[in-house]
Amino acid sequence: MSNMVLWENITRILKLKHVSVRELCRLTGIPRQTLYNIKQGSSLNPSFYLILKIAEALDVSLDEFRKKADDD
């Protein structure tokens, strides 16, 4: 999965759940810079643990991060 697809899905879920990036950082303990690196593609291979923390904080399954925009 590319960072672009991952970030698009994170932002889609954030909007659906009415959660800001700042709030996601607070809920997960993930630094804002780490999320920015995912968004910019600087973090080429985000860890499973990091993605799991985000999924748990947003109360979604890991499969939600694999969807492409046209899969809805």
C-alpha positions as CSV (number, residue, x, y, z in Angstrom):
1,M,0.0,0.0,0.0
2,S,1.4,3.4,-0.9
3,N,1.7,6.2,1.6
4,M,-0.7,8.3,-0.6
5,V,-3.4,5.7,-0.3
6,L,-2.7,5.3,3.4
7,W,-2.8,9.1,4.0
8,E,-6.0,9.5,1.9
9,N,-7.7,6.9,4.0
10,I,-6.5,8.3,7.3
11,T,-7.8,11.8,6.3
12,R,-11.1,10.3,5.0
13,I,-11.7,8.5,8.3
14,L,-10.7,11.6,10.3
15,K,-13.3,13.6,8.5
16,L,-16.0,10.9,9.0
17,K,-15.2,10.7,12.7
18,H,-14.8,14.5,13.1
19,V,-11.3,14.1,14.5
20,S,-8.4,16.5,13.8
21,V,-4.8,15.5,13.1
22,R,-4.0,17.2,16.4
23,E,-6.6,15.0,18.2
24,L,-5.2,11.9,16.5
25,C,-1.8,12.7,17.8
26,R,-3.1,13.1,21.3
27,L,-5.1,9.8,21.1
28,T,-2.2,7.8,19.7
29,G,0.9,9.5,21.1
30,I,2.2,9.6,17.6
31,P,4.1,12.9,17.0
32,R,2.6,15.2,14.4
33,Q,5.9,15.1,12.5
34,T,5.5,11.4,12.0
35,L,2.1,11.8,10.5
36,Y,3.4,14.6,8.3
37,N,6.2,12.3,7.1
38,I,3.6,9.7,6.1
39,K,1.6,12.4,4.2
40,Q,4.8,13.7,2.4
41,G,6.0,10.2,1.6
42,S,9.1,10.7,3.7
43,S,8.2,7.7,5.8
44,L,8.4,5.1,3.1
45,N,7.3,2.1,5.2
46,P,5.2,3.1,8.3
47,S,5.3,0.3,10.8
48,F,2.4,-2.1,11.4
49,Y,2.4,-1.0,15.0
50,L,1.9,2.7,14.0
51,I,-0.9,1.9,11.6
52,L,-2.5,-0.3,14.3
53,K,-2.4,2.5,16.8
54,I,-4.1,4.8,14.4
55,A,-6.8,2.2,13.6
56,E,-7.5,1.5,17.3
57,A,-7.7,5.3,18.0
58,L,-10.2,5.8,15.2
59,D,-12.0,2.5,16.0
60,V,-11.7,1.1,12.5
61,S,-10.4,-2.1,11.1
62,L,-7.0,-2.3,9.4
63,D,-8.8,-3.0,6.1
64,E,-10.1,0.6,6.1
65,F,-6.6,1.7,5.4
66,R,-6.3,-0.5,2.3
67,K,-9.3,0.9,0.5
68,K,-8.9,3.0,-2.6
69,A,-11.2,6.0,-3.2
70,D,-13.1,4.1,-5.9
71,D,-13.7,1.1,-3.6
72,D,-16.5,2.9,-1.6
